[in-house]
Amino acid sequence: EVQLVESGGDLVQPGGSLRLSCAASGFTFSSQSMNWVRQAPGKGLEWVADISGSSNTIHYADSVMGRFTISRDNAKNSLYLQMHSLRDEDTAVYYCAAAVLATFDWWGQGTLVTVSS
Amino acid sequence: DIQMTQSPSTLSASVGDRVIITCRTSQSISSWLAWYQQRPGTAPNLLIYKASALESGVPSRFSGSGSGTEYTLTISSLQPNDFATYYCQQYYSYPYTFGQGTKLEIK
């Protein structure tokens, strides 16, 4: 059974930093591109970043470029999102998602990041 | 960026109804389109990929069609657990973008 479990969400002040993790199981993690997608409270879905299986190729949304860093550790079956210079508008549930046939085939349950003073 | 426009934003329907949700894109995406269902408080769930391919395990009452810049999601006979929010998403080019969502409500 495929499982993606996010962790690391918290309340953080504007300008602060946070690192999210996503633990994967039930599939060959190193073979799949992985994504972070977020959803602000009561709003729609926004793609944040993706990383190829080998970490060779990475893309970011303009809204997080230069502030967020996506990475992975295939030996630990884990995906990460390092977030710096957090803003109010980064408040959201952050999902990790695996790309298989589409881009977001399998999703975790999400972790809530709240940016507020 | 490719803009995604879903319609309608809200749709009221009854169990057993046939409903159609439309997604228009600002440029051709060559069928690189997916549809997701999201129930309140849960993660989205992939329904359709490559515009018309049904994800494994998804009921056959869901179907997708379209090409170029216009795509549709059809639910042939609404069931009680189909009342949710639906999103289209293009994966033709970066940045990947979503429609704003269609909330399907019980009439």
gemmi code that builds the backbone of each chain (N, CA, C; Angstrom):
import gemmi

chains = {
    "A": [
        ("GLU", (0.844, -1.197, 0.000), (0.000, 0.000, 0.000), (0.883, 1.252, 0.000)),
        ("VAL", (0.578, 2.155, -0.920), (1.325, 3.414, -0.998), (0.969, 4.300, 0.188)),
        ("GLN", (1.980, 4.836, 0.834), (1.763, 5.790, 1.923), (2.720, 6.960, 1.772)),
        ("LEU", (2.180, 8.151, 1.936), (2.960, 9.378, 2.000), (2.534, 10.102, 3.262)),
        ("VAL", (3.481, 10.356, 4.148), (3.157, 10.959, 5.438), (4.005, 12.207, 5.640)),
        ("GLU", (3.337, 13.358, 5.611), (4.019, 14.626, 5.814), (4.143, 14.943, 7.292)),
        ("SER", (5.162, 15.726, 7.623), (5.346, 16.203, 8.988), (6.127, 17.506, 8.951)),
        ("GLY", (6.158, 18.183, 10.093), (6.952, 19.396, 10.201), (6.163, 20.694, 10.190)),
        ("GLY", (4.875, 20.612, 9.886), (4.075, 21.832, 9.885), (3.974, 22.428, 11.282)),
        ("ASP", (3.896, 23.759, 11.344), (3.894, 24.429, 12.654), (3.458, 25.870, 12.478)),
        ("LEU", (3.323, 26.563, 13.595), (3.098, 28.001, 13.604), (4.461, 28.683, 13.616)),
        ("VAL", (4.681, 29.592, 12.675), (5.970, 30.273, 12.571), (5.723, 31.750, 12.293)),
        ("GLN", (6.620, 32.599, 12.786), (6.467, 34.036, 12.579), (6.893, 34.430, 11.164)),
        ("PRO", (6.348, 35.514, 10.646), (6.806, 36.006, 9.340), (8.311, 36.211, 9.349)),
        ("GLY", (8.948, 35.788, 8.268), (10.395, 35.854, 8.158), (11.101, 34.617, 8.676)),
        ("GLY", (10.361, 33.734, 9.295), (10.948, 32.530, 9.872), (11.175, 31.427, 8.857)),
        ("SER", (11.674, 30.311, 9.372), (12.001, 29.155, 8.536), (11.339, 27.897, 9.082)),
        ("LEU", (11.173, 26.931, 8.202), (10.561, 25.660, 8.585), (10.999, 24.607, 7.578)),
        ("ARG", (11.124, 23.375, 8.037), (11.454, 22.274, 7.142), (10.354, 21.212, 7.226)),
        ("LEU", (9.766, 20.926, 6.093), (8.761, 19.872, 5.996), (9.401, 18.582, 5.499)),
        ("SER", (8.861, 17.465, 5.957), (9.320, 16.154, 5.515), (8.141, 15.337, 5.013)),
        ("CYS", (8.430, 14.400, 4.134), (7.416, 13.475, 3.622), (8.057, 12.095, 3.568)),
        ("ALA", (7.532, 11.171, 4.351), (8.043, 9.804, 4.373), (7.211, 8.942, 3.438)),
        ("ALA", (7.883, 8.256, 2.517), (7.199, 7.459, 1.504), (7.407, 5.973, 1.735)),
        ("SER", (6.402, 5.178, 1.399), (6.505, 3.738, 1.473), (5.517, 3.111, 0.506)),
        ("GLY", (5.766, 1.841, 0.166), (4.837, 1.098, -0.675), (5.094, 1.222, -2.167)),
        ("PHE", (6.144, 1.919, -2.559), (6.511, 2.021, -3.968), (8.012, 2.305, -4.061)),
        ("THR", (8.540, 2.228, -5.280), (9.969, 2.470, -5.490), (10.194, 3.968, -5.541)),
        ("PHE", (10.491, 4.534, -4.406), (10.549, 5.995, -4.243), (11.528, 6.629, -5.225)),
        ("SER", (12.683, 6.019, -5.403), (13.733, 6.624, -6.230), (13.348, 6.710, -7.701)),
        ("SER", (12.316, 5.986, -8.104), (11.904, 5.975, -9.513), (10.910, 7.071, -9.862)),
        ("GLN", (10.335, 7.702, -8.863), (9.243, 8.650, -9.100), (9.657, 10.088, -8.824)),
        ("SER", (9.248, 10.986, -9.707), (9.331, 12.406, -9.392), (8.362, 12.708, -8.261)),
        ("MET", (8.712, 13.688, -7.450), (7.894, 14.052, -6.293), (7.603, 15.545, -6.323)),
        ("ASN", (6.481, 15.894, -5.735), (6.014, 17.272, -5.751), (5.586, 17.732, -4.362)),
        ("TRP", (5.585, 19.043, -4.193), (4.868, 19.680, -3.092), (3.764, 20.540, -3.709)),
        ("VAL", (2.580, 20.415, -3.133), (1.407, 21.184, -3.548), (0.813, 21.769, -2.273)),
        ("ARG", (0.345, 23.013, -2.338), (-0.232, 23.610, -1.139), (-1.632, 24.127, -1.386)),
        ("GLN", (-2.339, 24.300, -0.270), (-3.720, 24.787, -0.339), (-3.961, 25.717, 0.839)),
        ("ALA", (-4.096, 26.999, 0.546), (-4.411, 27.984, 1.578), (-5.824, 27.719, 2.112)),
        ("PRO", (-6.097, 28.119, 3.341), (-7.412, 27.836, 3.949), (-8.558, 28.336, 3.082)),
        ("GLY", (-9.449, 27.423, 2.725), (-10.610, 27.777, 1.927), (-10.334, 28.089, 0.476)),
        ("LYS", (-9.127, 27.844, 0.014), (-8.731, 28.198, -1.356), (-8.439, 26.959, -2.186)),
        ("GLY", (-8.003, 27.195, -3.417), (-7.700, 26.116, -4.326), (-6.283, 25.583, -4.159)),
        ("LEU", (-5.892, 24.745, -5.109), (-4.606, 24.064, -5.062), (-3.549, 24.846, -5.829)),
        ("GLU", (-2.337, 24.848, -5.292), (-1.215, 25.528, -5.936), (0.004, 24.622, -5.918)),
        ("TRP", (0.528, 24.323, -7.095), (1.777, 23.565, -7.187), (2.930, 24.427, -6.685)),
        ("VAL", (3.834, 23.825, -5.903), (4.936, 24.562, -5.294), (6.276, 24.206, -5.942)),
        ("ALA", (6.581, 22.915, -6.041), (7.892, 22.501, -6.545), (7.854, 21.026, -6.898)),
        ("ASP", (8.789, 20.619, -7.762), (8.956, 19.192, -8.020), (10.433, 18.861, -8.165)),
        ("ILE", (10.730, 17.568, -8.030), (12.109, 17.074, -8.106), (12.078, 15.707, -8.759)),
        ("SER", (12.983, 15.468, -9.678), (13.044, 14.184, -10.362), (13.586, 13.109, -9.416)),
        ("GLY", (13.478, 11.848, -9.846), (13.898, 10.741, -9.002), (15.356, 10.800, -8.587)),
        ("SER", (16.177, 11.279, -9.500), (17.619, 11.358, -9.233), (18.059, 12.698, -8.688)),
        ("SER", (17.091, 13.604, -8.499), (17.345, 14.987, -8.039), (18.038, 15.839, -9.098)),
        ("ASN", (18.140, 15.340, -10.319), (18.805, 16.091, -11.390), (18.008, 17.300, -11.863)),
        ("THR", (16.698, 17.180, -11.797), (15.830, 18.237, -12.335), (14.888, 18.721, -11.239)),
        ("ILE", (14.861, 20.027, -11.050), (14.029, 20.663, -10.025), (13.358, 21.881, -10.632)),
        ("HIS", (12.099, 22.082, -10.272), (11.361, 23.259, -10.712), (10.632, 23.859, -9.523)),
        ("TYR", (10.444, 25.178, -9.571), (9.725, 25.892, -8.514), (8.675, 26.815, -9.116)),
        ("ALA", (7.614, 27.037, -8.336), (6.681, 28.104, -8.669), (7.361, 29.445, -8.410)),
        ("ASP", (7.005, 30.451, -9.184), (7.606, 31.777, -9.007), (7.395, 32.301, -7.593)),
        ("SER", (6.272, 31.952, -6.991), (5.907, 32.481, -5.677), (6.843, 32.016, -4.556)),
        ("VAL", (7.603, 30.939, -4.804), (8.496, 30.416, -3.758), (9.956, 30.394, -4.208)),
        ("MET", (10.217, 30.724, -5.458), (11.578, 30.684, -5.986), (12.501, 31.545, -5.140)),
        ("GLY", (13.643, 30.970, -4.758), (14.622, 31.705, -3.970), (14.382, 31.654, -2.472)),
        ("ARG", (13.216, 31.170, -2.073), (12.913, 31.068, -0.637), (12.771, 29.623, -0.183)),
        ("PHE", (12.268, 28.765, -1.065), (12.031, 27.355, -0.736), (13.033, 26.486, -1.494)),
        ("THR", (13.410, 25.359, -0.873), (14.285, 24.389, -1.508), (13.713, 22.985, -1.345)),
        ("ILE", (13.493, 22.318, -2.457), (13.020, 20.936, -2.425), (14.228, 20.006, -2.511)),
        ("SER", (14.177, 18.911, -1.790), (15.252, 17.922, -1.854), (14.691, 16.554, -1.488)),
        ("ARG", (15.492, 15.537, -1.691), (15.066, 14.176, -1.368), (16.267, 13.352, -0.934)),
        ("ASP", (15.989, 12.310, -0.176), (16.999, 11.344, 0.224), (16.433, 9.975, -0.125)),
        ("ASN", (16.870, 9.420, -1.236), (16.310, 8.151, -1.704), (16.658, 6.992, -0.770)),
        ("ALA", (17.762, 7.099, -0.060), (18.139, 6.042, 0.885), (17.166, 5.994, 2.068)),
        ("LYS", (16.565, 7.133, 2.344), (15.607, 7.211, 3.458), (14.159, 7.288, 2.978)),
        ("ASN", (13.943, 7.178, 1.661), (12.592, 7.293, 1.095), (11.883, 8.547, 1.601)),
        ("SER", (12.588, 9.651, 1.559), (12.051, 10.883, 2.129), (12.212, 12.073, 1.190)),
        ("LEU", (11.210, 12.932, 1.243), (11.166, 14.178, 0.488), (11.140, 15.324, 1.495)),
        ("TYR", (11.755, 16.450, 1.125), (11.833, 17.585, 2.043), (11.464, 18.883, 1.338)),
        ("LEU", (11.034, 19.846, 2.141), (10.841, 21.211, 1.655), (11.373, 22.151, 2.725)),
        ("GLN", (12.506, 22.780, 2.425), (13.069, 23.776, 3.327), (12.494, 25.136, 2.935)),
        ("MET", (11.878, 25.800, 3.914), (11.209, 27.072, 3.642), (11.850, 28.181, 4.465)),
        ("HIS", (12.261, 29.233, 3.796), (12.847, 30.403, 4.459), (12.016, 31.643, 4.131)),
        ("SER", (12.259, 32.706, 4.886), (11.602, 33.998, 4.636), (10.104, 33.835, 4.465)),
        ("LEU", (9.508, 33.111, 5.392), (8.083, 32.799, 5.265), (7.230, 34.051, 5.391)),
        ("ARG", (6.149, 34.048, 4.604), (5.218, 35.182, 4.533), (3.824, 34.707, 4.966)),
        ("ASP", (2.980, 35.676, 5.290), (1.596, 35.339, 5.643), (0.953, 34.476, 4.558)),
        ("GLU", (1.220, 34.811, 3.310), (0.574, 34.116, 2.192), (1.093, 32.695, 1.969)),
        ("ASP", (2.090, 32.284, 2.744), (2.558, 30.895, 2.677), (1.741, 29.987, 3.596)),
        ("THR", (0.845, 30.581, 4.378), (-0.028, 29.786, 5.234), (-0.890, 28.859, 4.393)),
        ("ALA", (-0.781, 27.555, 4.664), (-1.482, 26.571, 3.837), (-1.273, 25.171, 4.399)),
        ("VAL", (-2.075, 24.254, 3.924), (-1.782, 22.834, 4.086), (-0.833, 22.450, 2.945)),
        ("TYR", (0.271, 21.818, 3.297), (1.259, 21.403, 2.309), (1.164, 19.886, 2.132)),
        ("TYR", (0.955, 19.477, 0.883), (0.866, 18.065, 0.528), (2.096, 17.655, -0.265)),
        ("CYS", (2.603, 16.465, 0.006), (3.540, 15.868, -0.945), (2.745, 14.936, -1.855)),
        ("ALA", (3.189, 14.824, -3.089), (2.471, 14.011, -4.066), (3.469, 13.365, -5.015)),
        ("ALA", (3.210, 12.109, -5.344), (4.087, 11.356, -6.236), (3.540, 11.378, -7.651)),
        ("ALA", (4.446, 11.520, -8.619), (4.081, 11.516, -10.031), (4.304, 10.125, -10.606)),
        ("VAL", (3.249, 9.542, -11.148), (3.362, 8.220, -11.765), (2.841, 8.313, -13.203)),
        ("LEU", (1.537, 8.312, -13.371), (0.940, 8.447, -14.706), (0.643, 9.902, -15.036)),
        ("ALA", (0.340, 10.673, -14.013), (0.103, 12.110, -14.175), (1.202, 12.808, -13.372)),
        ("THR", (0.868, 13.913, -12.716), (1.867, 14.574, -11.875), (1.591, 14.382, -10.399)),
        ("PHE", (0.325, 14.200, -10.035), (-0.045, 14.078, -8.628), (-0.934, 12.845, -8.461)),
        ("ASP", (-0.313, 11.675, -8.618), (-1.097, 10.447, -8.558), (-1.436, 10.061, -7.125)),
        ("TRP", (-0.415, 10.102, -6.254), (-0.596, 9.690, -4.870), (-0.292, 10.875, -3.964)),
        ("TRP", (-1.138, 11.097, -2.962), (-1.028, 12.242, -2.087), (-0.895, 11.821, -0.632)),
        ("GLY", (-0.187, 12.636, 0.152), (-0.189, 12.474, 1.584), (-1.413, 13.165, 2.174)),
        ("GLN", (-1.501, 13.151, 3.498), (-2.661, 13.726, 4.184), (-2.483, 15.234, 4.420)),
        ("GLY", (-1.262, 15.709, 4.233), (-0.993, 17.142, 4.379), (-0.501, 17.525, 5.759)),
        ("THR", (0.224, 18.639, 5.820), (0.688, 19.202, 7.084), (0.468, 20.706, 7.037)),
        ("LEU", (-0.037, 21.271, 8.122), (-0.443, 22.676, 8.141), (0.699, 23.578, 8.560)),
        ("VAL", (0.973, 24.568, 7.735), (1.938, 25.615, 8.046), (1.162, 26.917, 8.247)),
        ("THR", (1.341, 27.523, 9.400), (0.681, 28.795, 9.700), (1.746, 29.844, 9.943)),
        ("VAL", (1.716, 30.897, 9.144), (2.665, 32.003, 9.289), (1.910, 33.181, 9.872)),
        ("SER", (2.260, 33.513, 11.105), (1.535, 34.584, 11.799), (2.346, 35.068, 12.985)),
        ("SER", (2.209, 36.356, 13.263), (2.882, 36.928, 14.428), (1.959, 36.882, 15.655)),
    ],
    "B": [
        ("ASP", (2.522, 31.620, -18.094), (1.829, 30.559, -17.391), (0.519, 30.234, -18.118)),
        ("ILE", (0.139, 28.962, -18.060), (-1.129, 28.552, -18.672), (-2.261, 28.789, -17.669)),
        ("GLN", (-3.249, 29.549, -18.090), (-4.399, 29.849, -17.228), (-5.474, 28.778, -17.427)),
        ("MET", (-6.068, 28.376, -16.323), (-7.104, 27.348, -16.328), (-8.415, 27.960, -15.858)),
        ("THR", (-9.451, 27.801, -16.628), (-10.748, 28.354, -16.260), (-11.771, 27.229, -16.199)),
        ("GLN", (-12.248, 26.965, -14.999), (-13.257, 25.930, -14.809), (-14.639, 26.552, -14.743)),
        ("SER", (-15.628, 25.834, -15.244), (-17.017, 26.276, -15.089), (-17.942, 25.070, -14.970)),
        ("PRO", (-19.001, 25.210, -14.159), (-19.261, 26.372, -13.317), (-18.405, 26.323, -12.051)),
        ("SER", (-18.460, 27.394, -11.249), (-17.746, 27.392, -9.972), (-18.499, 26.566, -8.937)),
        ("THR", (-19.820, 26.603, -9.025), (-20.674, 25.812, -8.144), (-21.744, 25.153, -8.988)),
        ("LEU", (-22.077, 23.928, -8.639), (-23.069, 23.173, -9.398), (-23.970, 22.445, -8.404)),
        ("SER", (-25.255, 22.688, -8.476), (-26.222, 21.994, -7.621), (-26.899, 20.901, -8.430)),
        ("ALA", (-26.879, 19.695, -7.895), (-27.450, 18.564, -8.616), (-27.996, 17.537, -7.635)),
        ("SER", (-28.709, 16.570, -8.167), (-29.335, 15.532, -7.334), (-28.711, 14.176, -7.626)),
        ("VAL", (-28.848, 13.275, -6.671), (-28.391, 11.902, -6.884), (-29.064, 11.346, -8.137)),
        ("GLY", (-28.251, 10.740, -8.994), (-28.740, 10.184, -10.251), (-28.579, 11.105, -11.447)),
        ("ASP", (-28.314, 12.383, -11.208), (-28.135, 13.330, -12.305), (-26.839, 13.074, -13.057)),
        ("ARG", (-26.824, 13.514, -14.294), (-25.596, 13.544, -15.104), (-25.084, 14.982, -15.080)),
        ("VAL", (-23.810, 15.142, -14.733), (-23.245, 16.484, -14.656), (-21.971, 16.565, -15.496)),
        ("ILE", (-21.744, 17.780, -15.987), (-20.553, 18.041, -16.801), (-19.853, 19.276, -16.257)),
        ("ILE", (-18.550, 19.154, -16.050), (-17.709, 20.262, -15.627), (-16.723, 20.539, -16.752)),
        ("THR", (-16.552, 21.813, -17.055), (-15.702, 22.213, -18.181), (-14.444, 22.918, -17.688)),
        ("CYS", (-13.356, 22.661, -18.381), (-12.075, 23.310, -18.087), (-11.503, 23.840, -19.403)),
        ("ARG", (-11.260, 25.130, -19.446), (-10.654, 25.743, -20.623), (-9.268, 26.248, -20.272)),
        ("THR", (-8.336, 26.063, -21.197), (-6.956, 26.467, -20.971), (-6.593, 27.609, -21.899)),
        ("SER", (-5.637, 28.424, -21.476), (-5.286, 29.623, -22.242), (-4.459, 29.314, -23.494)),
        ("GLN", (-3.955, 28.098, -23.600), (-3.285, 27.639, -24.814), (-3.435, 26.123, -24.880)),
        ("SER", (-3.160, 25.550, -26.027), (-3.304, 24.116, -26.176), (-2.355, 23.376, -25.232)),
        ("ILE", (-2.893, 22.336, -24.606), (-2.068, 21.534, -23.697), (-1.986, 20.074, -24.170)),
        ("SER", (-2.444, 19.826, -25.367), (-2.270, 18.509, -25.999), (-2.725, 17.353, -25.116)),
        ("SER", (-3.811, 17.557, -24.415), (-4.448, 16.532, -23.563), (-3.677, 16.199, -22.293)),
        ("TRP", (-2.664, 17.006, -21.964), (-1.943, 16.776, -20.710), (-2.732, 17.404, -19.562)),
        ("LEU", (-3.870, 16.777, -19.283), (-4.800, 17.311, -18.306), (-5.267, 16.216, -17.369)),
        ("ALA", (-5.361, 16.569, -16.087), (-5.861, 15.648, -15.072), (-7.038, 16.276, -14.338)),
        ("TRP", (-7.870, 15.397, -13.776), (-8.992, 15.815, -12.931), (-8.844, 15.184, -11.550)),
        ("TYR", (-9.139, 15.982, -10.519), (-9.042, 15.524, -9.139), (-10.360, 15.790, -8.421)),
        ("GLN", (-10.655, 14.922, -7.464), (-11.788, 15.106, -6.565), (-11.229, 15.372, -5.171)),
        ("GLN", (-11.806, 16.353, -4.479), (-11.394, 16.611, -3.110), (-12.620, 16.744, -2.215)),
        ("ARG", (-12.698, 15.867, -1.235), (-13.742, 15.978, -0.217), (-13.215, 16.836, 0.932)),
        ("PRO", (-14.111, 17.502, 1.669), (-13.658, 18.404, 2.740), (-12.736, 17.716, 3.735)),
        ("GLY", (-11.635, 18.390, 4.052), (-10.710, 17.888, 5.064), (-9.814, 16.755, 4.614)),
        ("THR", (-9.837, 16.438, 3.331), (-8.995, 15.342, 2.837), (-8.151, 15.806, 1.659)),
        ("ALA", (-7.163, 15.002, 1.321), (-6.307, 15.314, 0.177), (-7.060, 15.060, -1.125)),
        ("PRO", (-6.664, 15.738, -2.190), (-7.256, 15.446, -3.503), (-6.967, 14.012, -3.925)),
        ("ASN", (-7.797, 13.534, -4.845), (-7.696, 12.163, -5.352), (-7.748, 12.204, -6.876)),
        ("LEU", (-6.758, 11.589, -7.522), (-6.709, 11.584, -8.986), (-7.841, 10.742, -9.565)),
        ("LEU", (-8.601, 11.325, -10.490), (-9.687, 10.615, -11.169), (-9.316, 10.253, -12.610)),
        ("ILE", (-8.840, 11.227, -13.338), (-8.606, 11.121, -14.783), (-7.240, 11.710, -15.095)),
        ("TYR", (-6.488, 11.068, -15.983), (-5.225, 11.638, -16.465), (-5.184, 11.544, -17.984)),
        ("LYS", (-4.300, 12.305, -18.581), (-4.205, 12.398, -20.044), (-5.591, 12.648, -20.654)),
        ("ALA", (-6.328, 13.498, -20.023), (-7.640, 13.997, -20.453), (-8.770, 12.975, -20.366)),
        ("SER", (-8.481, 11.689, -20.645), (-9.578, 10.725, -20.738), (-9.279, 9.362, -20.131)),
        ("ALA", (-8.082, 9.172, -19.597), (-7.722, 7.875, -19.018), (-8.199, 7.803, -17.570)),
        ("LEU", (-8.920, 6.741, -17.262), (-9.486, 6.574, -15.923), (-8.443, 5.969, -14.991)),
        ("GLU", (-8.186, 6.636, -13.875), (-7.257, 6.111, -12.894), (-7.804, 4.798, -12.331)),
        ("SER", (-6.908, 3.869, -12.037), (-7.302, 2.576, -11.482), (-8.108, 2.757, -10.196)),
        ("GLY", (-9.232, 2.023, -10.125), (-10.053, 2.084, -8.926), (-11.129, 3.143, -8.943)),
        ("VAL", (-11.088, 4.028, -9.919), (-12.100, 5.092, -10.016), (-13.330, 4.529, -10.742)),
        ("PRO", (-14.528, 4.768, -10.207), (-15.734, 4.219, -10.840), (-15.916, 4.684, -12.276)),
        ("SER", (-16.495, 3.840, -13.090), (-16.648, 4.114, -14.523), (-17.693, 5.189, -14.822)),
        ("ARG", (-18.426, 5.648, -13.808), (-19.367, 6.760, -14.051), (-18.607, 8.074, -14.288)),
        ("PHE", (-17.319, 8.102, -13.955), (-16.484, 9.266, -14.239), (-15.835, 9.087, -15.613)),
        ("SER", (-15.893, 10.129, -16.422), (-15.212, 10.076, -17.706), (-14.703, 11.467, -18.069)),
        ("GLY", (-13.637, 11.489, -18.846), (-13.066, 12.748, -19.288), (-12.931, 12.770, -20.800)),
        ("SER", (-13.016, 13.954, -21.355), (-12.844, 14.100, -22.799), (-12.295, 15.481, -23.097)),
        ("GLY", (-11.963, 15.684, -24.364), (-11.515, 16.995, -24.800), (-10.175, 16.952, -25.489)),
        ("SER", (-9.807, 18.095, -26.015), (-8.532, 18.250, -26.697), (-8.240, 19.731, -26.839)),
        ("GLY", (-7.013, 20.028, -27.234), (-6.656, 21.434, -27.452), (-6.767, 22.261, -26.202)),
        ("THR", (-7.788, 23.129, -26.171), (-7.949, 24.039, -25.043), (-9.250, 23.807, -24.270)),
        ("GLU", (-10.043, 22.796, -24.636), (-11.307, 22.583, -23.948), (-11.466, 21.135, -23.530)),
        ("TYR", (-11.773, 20.939, -22.246), (-11.860, 19.609, -21.652), (-13.090, 19.527, -20.752)),
        ("THR", (-13.632, 18.299, -20.612), (-14.791, 18.114, -19.755), (-14.622, 16.886, -18.872)),
        ("LEU", (-15.202, 16.986, -17.685), (-15.346, 15.859, -16.784), (-16.843, 15.589, -16.680)),
        ("THR", (-17.234, 14.357, -16.948), (-18.642, 13.970, -16.864), (-18.815, 12.910, -15.785)),
        ("ILE", (-19.823, 13.111, -14.954), (-20.243, 12.086, -14.001), (-21.613, 11.628, -14.472)),
        ("SER", (-21.729, 10.379, -14.848), (-22.924, 9.928, -15.570), (-24.154, 9.811, -14.676)),
        ("SER", (-23.974, 9.400, -13.438), (-25.098, 9.236, -12.519), (-24.582, 9.496, -11.108)),
        ("LEU", (-24.856, 10.704, -10.603), (-24.285, 11.119, -9.329), (-24.654, 10.186, -8.179)),
        ("GLN", (-23.635, 9.860, -7.392), (-23.835, 9.093, -6.169), (-23.600, 9.998, -4.965)),
        ("PRO", (-24.097, 9.637, -3.799), (-23.982, 10.540, -2.634), (-22.557, 10.968, -2.304)),
        ("ASN", (-21.578, 10.079, -2.472), (-20.215, 10.486, -2.107), (-19.482, 11.219, -3.228)),
        ("ASP", (-20.207, 11.569, -4.313), (-19.600, 12.370, -5.394), (-19.675, 13.859, -5.102)),
        ("PHE", (-20.439, 14.241, -4.079), (-20.571, 15.659, -3.770), (-19.279, 16.111, -3.089)),
        ("ALA", (-18.527, 16.907, -3.824), (-17.161, 17.269, -3.466), (-16.740, 18.430, -4.363)),
        ("THR", (-15.475, 18.824, -4.262), (-14.930, 19.838, -5.153), (-14.006, 19.161, -6.169)),
        ("TYR", (-14.112, 19.590, -7.425), (-13.340, 19.003, -8.518), (-12.404, 20.048, -9.119)),
        ("TYR", (-11.183, 19.610, -9.391), (-10.166, 20.491, -9.974), (-9.606, 19.875, -11.251)),
        ("CYS", (-9.411, 20.718, -12.251), (-8.612, 20.304, -13.393), (-7.185, 20.836, -13.204)),
        ("GLN", (-6.241, 20.218, -13.886), (-4.830, 20.617, -13.744), (-4.080, 20.273, -15.022)),
        ("GLN", (-3.262, 21.197, -15.495), (-2.476, 20.908, -16.689), (-1.053, 20.546, -16.300)),
        ("TYR", (-0.491, 19.569, -17.013), (0.913, 19.221, -16.808), (1.638, 19.199, -18.150)),
        ("TYR", (1.227, 20.136, -19.009), (1.892, 20.326, -20.308), (3.176, 21.122, -20.144)),
        ("SER", (3.129, 22.135, -19.260), (4.319, 22.953, -19.073), (4.356, 23.523, -17.664)),
        ("TYR", (5.571, 23.898, -17.239), (5.743, 24.539, -15.940), (5.410, 26.031, -16.048)),
        ("PRO", (4.861, 26.607, -15.009), (4.432, 25.965, -13.774), (3.124, 25.201, -13.959)),
        ("TYR", (3.034, 24.037, -13.329), (1.778, 23.302, -13.362), (0.688, 24.175, -12.734)),
        ("THR", (-0.468, 24.202, -13.328), (-1.542, 25.065, -12.835), (-2.850, 24.306, -12.725)),
        ("PHE", (-3.664, 24.757, -11.777), (-4.970, 24.168, -11.499), (-6.083, 25.138, -11.874)),
        ("GLY", (-7.235, 24.583, -12.178), (-8.435, 25.395, -12.233), (-8.819, 25.821, -10.827)),
        ("GLN", (-9.763, 26.729, -10.745), (-10.132, 27.283, -9.434), (-11.055, 26.361, -8.636)),
        ("GLY", (-11.527, 25.313, -9.294), (-12.369, 24.344, -8.596), (-13.839, 24.495, -8.915)),
        ("THR", (-14.546, 23.383, -8.906), (-16.008, 23.359, -9.059), (-16.573, 22.606, -7.859)),
        ("LYS", (-17.370, 23.304, -7.076), (-17.987, 22.674, -5.910), (-19.324, 22.071, -6.323)),
        ("LEU", (-19.442, 20.777, -6.188), (-20.660, 20.055, -6.555), (-21.479, 19.859, -5.285)),
        ("GLU", (-22.657, 20.489, -5.274), (-23.505, 20.488, -4.082), (-24.776, 19.693, -4.317)),
        ("ILE", (-25.351, 19.233, -3.228), (-26.625, 18.522, -3.315), (-27.755, 19.536, -3.472)),
        ("LYS", (-28.619, 19.308, -4.468), (-29.750, 20.202, -4.678), (-30.840, 19.909, -3.643)),
    ],
}
model = gemmi.Model(1)
for chain_id, residues in chains.items():
    chain = gemmi.Chain(chain_id)
    for i, (resn, *xyz) in enumerate(residues, 1):
        res = gemmi.Residue()
        res.name, res.seqid = resn, gemmi.SeqId(i, " ")
        for name, pos in zip(("N", "CA", "C"), xyz):
            atom = gemmi.Atom()
            atom.name, atom.element = name, gemmi.Element(name[0])
            atom.pos, atom.b_iso = gemmi.Position(*pos), 0.0
            res.add_atom(atom)
        chain.add_residue(res)
    model.add_chain(chain)
structure = gemmi.Structure()
structure.add_model(model)
structure.setup_entities()
